[in-house]
Amino acid sequence: MVIVIAPAPCAAQDAAELARAGTAAIEKYRFGDALRAFTRAESLRPADATLPFGAGVAAFMLGQDDVARARFEAALTLNPGFLPAATWLADLHYRTGRLTDAIAMLEAARARVPLTSDLQQQLDEWRREQALQSRFHEARSPHFTALFEAPGDERLAHEVLERLEAAYLRVGKSLGVYPSSAITVVFYTRQQFADITRLAPWSVAAYDGRIRVPLAGSVQEPDELDRLLSHELVHAIVAGLGGRTVPAWVNEGLATALEPAGTAPVEAALVAAQARPALSALHRGFGGLPSRDAEIAYASAARAVRRLIERRGAPALVALLGDLSRGETFDRAFRQRIDMRYEDFAALVARE
């Protein structure tokens, strides 16, 4: 999403300077600094909707979803036709499992201002997902809610929930972290999964606020089902701990490292690799990569995270994620928790 936050011409100078500083901080991915700047600016100029919006964007990226929701709602109270705030709030609703609220937000925005073609397409896709989901049935376990379409899949849903509960205990013990909120897992056909997620054809599961699993194939391979369920569960835990600024190599590497078989199976791909990407090239998601490049990216991430855990232990990595959610920069959090400069660690991994 494009973020344009311009101070009003008649604004008090201090608030304007803080707004500019907040915008600059967002552009440099310093979301903690941005949140502080916009929060202070809002207190000086409480009638300007752009300021709570800026604070909401920063809080959203930090994974502080309750703060982000409150700030977006404050912006819309001041300016009900403020489309950027409505768009970000709708996305927040969607990512936290409130599909109906996400659709309602975009529909309310469209009643006030025309939607761009991209937003209209998004609204149409969410409506199709809602129509599909309205046919789904539900099964529950202590820490998970499963959604499935065919009544005949209820036995399978309960089996998957049992596997998820086992993964919850195993992964929680490894990290010392047990999510308190129920996690939703949605079962799809392969075609439904492709239509909803629009991920690369090689993708076998996804987490975007919900664990999404295409059951075709994995049902016949229990070990593969355990692997992908464990992998996506770790993504859910990372999102809760570190927000949305966690580098992809940390996120994917930890999810791979905590799979039942560990990193050895994927790291084998590095033996035949002609070239390996630097960690600095693995901060964004891997979804847009070709299959072979993605395989090398996952393997490189897994090896790097394994080295982190060997060096400092899983608790240090959990603490690093917590630092990110509080607005610390990755380089500073890394040095503090791993006791090593990030660039030196990246060079060490590259030499292996």
PAFI-229189 format. One line per field, with one value per residue (C-alpha): x negated, y, z; residue number from 1; residue in one letter. Coordinates in nm, 3 decimals. Layout:
residues N
x <- X ...
y <- Y ...
z <- Z ...
seq <- NUM ...
type <- A ...
END
This chain:
residues 352
x <- 0.000 -0.114 -0.143 -0.110 -0.077 -0.093 -0.048 0.228 0.099 0.228 0.085 -0.124 -0.490 -0.584 -0.309 -0.405 -0.766 -0.664 -0.441 -0.730 -0.957 -0.698 -0.659 -1.038 -1.061 -0.799 -0.988 -1.301 -1.112 -1.168 -0.812 -0.872 -1.006 -0.712 -0.456 -0.608 -0.626 -0.268 -0.131 -0.299 -0.184 0.174 0.172 0.071 0.315 0.607 0.836 0.603 0.704 0.371 0.193 0.383 0.365 -0.015 -0.023 0.204 -0.024 -0.324 -0.135 -0.006 -0.360 -0.473 -0.193 -0.025 0.314 0.532 0.344 0.360 0.734 0.799 0.590 0.751 1.094 0.994 0.887 1.221 1.412 1.237 1.276 1.526 1.426 1.054 1.001 0.645 0.756 1.055 0.831 0.574 0.844 1.014 0.683 0.628 0.973 0.896 0.556 0.706 0.982 1.269 1.364 1.716 1.581 1.322 1.593 1.820 1.536 1.469 1.840 1.883 1.584 1.728 2.052 1.849 1.577 1.514 1.285 0.982 0.994 0.751 0.971 1.284 1.108 1.008 1.366 1.492 1.235 1.330 1.698 1.619 1.420 1.708 1.953 1.725 1.669 2.042 2.071 1.800 1.848 1.651 1.462 1.275 0.993 0.844 0.618 0.751 1.066 1.094 1.315 1.399 1.649 1.762 1.946 1.757 1.432 1.525 1.326 1.026 1.068 1.053 0.745 0.574 0.669 0.505 0.190 0.198 0.235 -0.069 -0.263 -0.145 -0.302 -0.623 -0.686 -0.578 -0.828 -1.105 -1.037 -0.900 -0.596 -0.238 0.017 0.314 0.563 0.725 0.574 0.803 0.708 0.906 0.907 0.941 0.929 0.616 0.812 0.979 0.641 0.497 0.797 0.798 0.425 0.298 -0.038 -0.301 -0.204 -0.473 -0.312 -0.171 -0.019 0.002 0.047 0.197 0.377 0.522 0.349 0.469 0.416 0.500 0.577 0.522 0.206 0.106 0.384 0.220 -0.118 -0.091 -0.455 -0.408 -0.087 -0.269 -0.549 -0.331 -0.104 -0.406 -0.559 -0.248 -0.194 -0.540 -0.445 -0.142 -0.362 -0.618 -0.343 -0.220 -0.569 -0.733 -0.466 -0.501 -0.863 -1.032 -1.273 -1.152 -1.468 -1.408 -1.040 -1.085 -1.408 -1.255 -0.943 -1.167 -1.401 -1.106 -0.960 -0.962 -1.262 -1.453 -1.663 -1.865 -1.625 -1.610 -1.974 -2.070 -1.962 -2.257 -2.510 -2.421 -2.349 -2.578 -2.511 -2.343 -2.168 -2.301 -2.082 -2.032 -1.849 -1.613 -1.435 -1.124 -0.890 -0.984 -0.644 -0.745 -1.050 -1.067 -1.051 -1.426 -1.520 -1.262 -1.409 -1.754 -1.607 -1.433 -1.747 -1.965 -1.719 -1.701 -2.079 -2.108 -1.843 -2.001 -2.329 -2.147 -1.991 -2.324 -2.491 -2.242 -1.950 -1.583 -1.503 -1.735 -1.551 -1.217 -1.350 -1.467 -1.117 -0.975 -1.216 -1.089 -0.727 -0.823 -0.977 -1.345 -1.537 -1.645 -2.018 -2.008 -1.789 -2.014 -2.328 -2.165 -2.018 -2.271 -2.575 -2.707 -2.667 -2.416 -2.655 -2.922 -2.675 -2.564 -2.926 -2.982 -2.684 -2.796 -3.133 -2.983
y <- 0.000 0.356 0.576 0.950 1.148 1.523 1.771 2.027 2.370 2.545 2.287 2.379 2.353 2.101 1.863 1.905 1.823 1.517 1.403 1.439 1.251 0.976 0.941 0.928 0.662 0.447 0.477 0.353 0.069 0.227 0.164 0.214 0.564 0.628 0.523 0.753 1.046 1.017 0.958 1.275 1.470 1.351 1.488 1.829 1.830 1.605 1.706 1.583 1.234 1.171 1.151 0.859 0.695 0.721 0.579 0.297 0.204 0.188 -0.017 -0.252 -0.326 -0.387 -0.639 -0.421 -0.495 -0.352 -0.022 -0.018 -0.085 0.194 0.446 0.362 0.392 0.727 0.849 0.743 0.913 1.238 1.181 0.906 0.937 0.877 0.582 0.489 0.440 0.231 0.022 -0.052 -0.127 -0.366 -0.543 -0.563 -0.718 -0.974 -1.069 -1.123 -1.351 -1.101 -1.148 -1.011 -0.694 -0.655 -0.669 -0.433 -0.181 -0.168 -0.154 0.139 0.311 0.258 0.423 0.741 0.743 0.538 0.239 0.193 -0.106 -0.294 -0.237 -0.338 -0.656 -0.720 -0.670 -0.912 -1.174 -1.141 -1.182 -1.503 -1.629 -1.543 -1.731 -2.035 -2.016 -1.989 -2.354 -2.471 -2.670 -2.621 -2.843 -2.730 -2.841 -2.658 -2.434 -2.458 -2.415 -2.612 -2.512 -2.773 -2.794 -3.155 -3.314 -3.634 -3.458 -3.416 -3.722 -3.594 -3.248 -3.395 -3.597 -3.282 -3.100 -3.379 -3.339 -2.963 -3.003 -3.232 -2.973 -2.702 -2.886 -2.976 -2.633 -2.455 -2.655 -2.573 -2.198 -2.161 -1.991 -2.118 -1.902 -1.817 -1.731 -2.002 -2.040 -2.108 -2.364 -2.382 -2.693 -2.649 -2.843 -2.766 -2.540 -2.351 -2.299 -2.158 -1.930 -1.791 -1.752 -1.685 -1.825 -1.991 -2.337 -2.495 -2.366 -2.645 -2.439 -2.079 -1.857 -1.509 -1.483 -1.829 -2.155 -2.256 -2.614 -2.787 -3.139 -3.314 -3.522 -3.441 -3.661 -3.970 -3.870 -3.826 -3.718 -3.446 -3.331 -3.307 -3.112 -2.850 -2.810 -2.758 -2.513 -2.296 -2.309 -2.157 -1.878 -1.806 -1.792 -1.567 -1.329 -1.307 -1.249 -1.025 -0.853 -0.797 -0.677 -1.012 -1.087 -1.374 -1.575 -1.567 -1.655 -1.933 -2.058 -2.098 -2.264 -2.511 -2.567 -2.665 -2.913 -3.268 -3.366 -3.043 -2.868 -3.162 -3.258 -2.907 -2.818 -3.106 -2.883 -2.651 -2.920 -2.910 -2.537 -2.343 -2.020 -1.928 -1.599 -1.363 -1.322 -0.958 -1.084 -1.298 -1.032 -1.034 -1.328 -1.622 -1.659 -1.487 -1.707 -1.991 -2.334 -2.407 -2.063 -2.098 -2.434 -2.275 -1.978 -2.207 -2.415 -2.106 -1.964 -2.294 -2.318 -1.959 -2.007 -2.336 -2.150 -1.881 -2.140 -2.322 -1.995 -1.840 -2.079 -2.046 -1.806 -1.543 -1.567 -1.533 -1.225 -1.080 -1.119 -0.942 -0.654 -0.616 -0.597 -0.315 -0.115 -0.202 -0.218 -0.563 -0.483 -0.347 -0.628 -0.884 -0.746 -0.722 -1.074 -1.270 -1.081 -1.033 -0.780 -0.892 -0.828 -1.041 -1.325 -1.300 -1.322 -1.623 -1.806 -1.721 -1.889 -2.219
z <- 0.000 -0.072 0.236 0.183 0.504 0.449 0.733 0.697 0.582 0.894 1.133 1.430 1.337 1.605 1.498 1.133 1.208 1.404 1.116 0.872 1.110 1.145 0.769 0.724 0.994 0.819 0.491 0.671 0.846 1.190 1.298 1.669 1.603 1.371 1.629 1.890 1.649 1.525 1.874 1.996 1.690 1.743 2.096 1.958 1.666 1.764 1.478 1.199 1.080 0.910 1.245 1.403 1.061 1.063 1.415 1.299 1.011 1.243 1.504 1.231 1.115 1.473 1.519 1.782 1.631 1.909 1.891 1.512 1.510 1.761 1.565 1.228 1.388 1.538 1.193 1.044 1.325 1.233 0.858 0.762 0.395 0.461 0.224 0.331 0.692 0.579 0.354 0.623 0.881 0.639 0.583 0.958 1.002 0.732 0.875 1.219 1.093 1.078 0.715 0.757 0.919 0.642 0.375 0.568 0.601 0.226 0.149 0.388 0.229 -0.120 -0.013 0.056 -0.208 -0.524 -0.476 -0.695 -0.931 -0.703 -0.397 -0.586 -0.695 -0.333 -0.218 -0.484 -0.379 -0.013 -0.102 -0.291 0.007 0.237 0.013 0.019 0.393 0.462 0.356 0.595 0.913 1.234 1.476 1.786 2.013 2.313 2.103 1.746 1.539 1.215 0.923 0.656 0.372 0.338 0.633 0.554 0.643 1.010 1.119 0.927 1.082 1.431 1.335 1.212 1.532 1.733 1.526 1.577 1.953 1.954 1.752 1.992 2.286 2.102 1.950 2.267 2.469 2.220 2.231 2.582 2.425 2.409 2.218 2.437 2.160 1.950 1.602 1.306 1.041 0.716 0.495 0.119 -0.201 -0.400 -0.637 -0.352 -0.189 -0.512 -0.568 -0.210 -0.146 -0.501 -0.394 -0.611 -0.741 -0.523 -0.202 0.017 0.302 0.420 0.723 0.690 1.021 0.963 0.878 0.532 0.419 0.089 0.206 -0.127 -0.110 0.247 0.387 0.239 0.385 0.765 0.802 0.541 0.710 1.044 0.879 0.716 1.020 1.243 0.995 0.974 1.350 1.399 1.156 1.375 1.684 1.514 1.404 1.761 1.901 1.644 1.435 1.063 1.043 1.107 0.819 0.603 0.663 1.038 1.001 0.745 0.898 1.244 1.101 0.917 1.212 1.432 1.186 1.326 1.110 1.172 0.909 0.773 0.492 0.345 0.407 0.179 -0.110 -0.037 -0.125 -0.494 -0.507 -0.739 -0.551 -0.223 -0.155 0.110 0.415 0.318 0.007 0.216 0.420 0.200 0.148 -0.073 -0.241 -0.563 -0.622 -0.875 -0.718 -0.725 -0.593 -0.317 -0.219 -0.182 0.008 0.260 0.302 0.354 0.606 0.793 0.820 0.944 1.213 1.320 1.371 1.573 1.802 1.841 1.931 2.173 2.214 2.122 2.411 2.262 1.931 2.107 2.289 1.957 1.815 2.117 2.063 1.705 1.819 2.055 1.773 1.796 1.468 1.357 1.356 1.710 1.843 1.676 1.834 2.175 2.178 1.970 2.100 1.748 1.471 1.210 0.921 1.090 1.140 0.776 0.665 0.891 0.744 0.390 0.450 0.562
seq <- 1 2 3 4 5 6 7 8 9 10 11 12 13 14 15 16 17 18 19 20 21 22 23 24 25 26 27 28 29 30 31 32 33 34 35 36 37 38 39 40 41 42 43 44 45 46 47 48 49 50 51 52 53 54 55 56 57 58 59 60 61 62 63 64 65 66 67 68 69 70 71 72 73 74 75 76 77 78 79 80 81 82 83 84 85 86 87 88 89 90 91 92 93 94 95 96 97 98 99 100 101 102 103 104 105 106 107 108 109 110 111 112 113 114 115 116 117 118 119 120 121 122 123 124 125 126 127 128 129 130 131 132 133 134 135 136 137 138 139 140 141 142 143 144 145 146 147 148 149 150 151 152 153 154 155 156 157 158 159 160 161 162 163 164 165 166 167 168 169 170 171 172 173 174 175 176 177 178 179 180 181 182 183 184 185 186 187 188 189 190 191 192 193 194 195 196 197 198 199 200 201 202 203 204 205 206 207 208 209 210 211 212 213 214 215 216 217 218 219 220 221 222 223 224 225 226 227 228 229 230 231 232 233 234 235 236 237 238 239 240 241 242 243 244 245 246 247 248 249 250 251 252 253 254 255 256 257 258 259 260 261 262 263 264 265 266 267 268 269 270 271 272 273 274 275 276 277 278 279 280 281 282 283 284 285 286 287 288 289 290 291 292 293 294 295 296 297 298 299 300 301 302 303 304 305 306 307 308 309 310 311 312 313 314 315 316 317 318 319 320 321 322 323 324 325 326 327 328 329 330 331 332 333 334 335 336 337 338 339 340 341 342 343 344 345 346 347 348 349 350 351 352
type <- M V I V I A P A P C A A Q D A A E L A R A G T A A I E K Y R F G D A L R A F T R A E S L R P A D A T L P F G A G V A A F M L G Q D D V A R A R F E A A L T L N P G F L P A A T W L A D L H Y R T G R L T D A I A M L E A A R A R V P L T S D L Q Q Q L D E W R R E Q A L Q S R F H E A R S P H F T A L F E A P G D E R L A H E V L E R L E A A Y L R V G K S L G V Y P S S A I T V V F Y T R Q Q F A D I T R L A P W S V A A Y D G R I R V P L A G S V Q E P D E L D R L L S H E L V H A I V A G L G G R T V P A W V N E G L A T A L E P A G T A P V E A A L V A A Q A R P A L S A L H R G F G G L P S R D A E I A Y A S A A R A V R R L I E R R G A P A L V A L L G D L S R G E T F D R A F R Q R I D M R Y E D F A A L V A R E
END
